[in-house]
Amino acid sequence: MKAGDTVKLADIDPDETHGFEKGGELETALAKNIARLDELQYLMYAEHQRALLVVLQGMDASGKDGTIRHVMTGFNPQGCHVTAFKAPTPEELAHDFLWRVHRDVPGKGDVAIFSRSHYEDVVTVRVRGLVPVRVWKRRYDQINNFERSLVENDVVIVKVFLHISKDEQKRRLQRRIEDPKRQWKVALSDFEDRKRWKDYMRAYEDALRECNSREAPWYIVPADKKWFRNLAVSQIVVDTLEALDMRFPPPAVDVKSITLE
């Protein structure tokens, strides 16, 4: 996507795989990317000049948790933390909507992954009518200013929208209902939100258009096929980190003068 592009999610096939097929070659490519993430995170930690923030958005069952579980395993947990943004607490509601988000922005050398994010405040609150129109509409500019400030302070932002079809979501939710090991994930709100599918698509389209910038672009990833989703997200993050052209810092001491006894 380019900044300001019109977004029509109905024109993007959630089942698209761009010619990739499930199998050994894909698994090899994914494993290679995961290994590369480990190398790049180590380099970023050593360089200590910037941070990485990965934002995952999507409808319920679109694969945010699965992406973290199968892709972000390449990151060393010592330098990576995951925040799953749920309904704000009373303390969080007492502050501006970005307060709780800024608290979890990574420091230099570290990685943060957001499962949902500040975009709930222009999507969910809009669809459910939790705040007036005049409030959520002005948040687009506030988000853009916030993200621009992060980028200017050396936080690299990767924003991924996991694009799932309504039919595939139905299949995944049905599996949750039927599988005792997944039933704990069932929430009535998921089924209420399905009734507002078109409203959510419009809200996401507006957020993707209004908050897509050169500094913090959106990537729309077809997510009906989990294996393609994982490969695509891993490649996006690898490409982003490699483009930084990071370098190891010079040693703090003259290593040639050190003699081990």
Summary of the structure (lengths in Angstrom):
residues: 261
radius of gyration: 19.7
end to end distance: 58.1
largest distance: 71.8
contacts: 739
relative contact order: 0.21
helix: 51%
strand: 12%
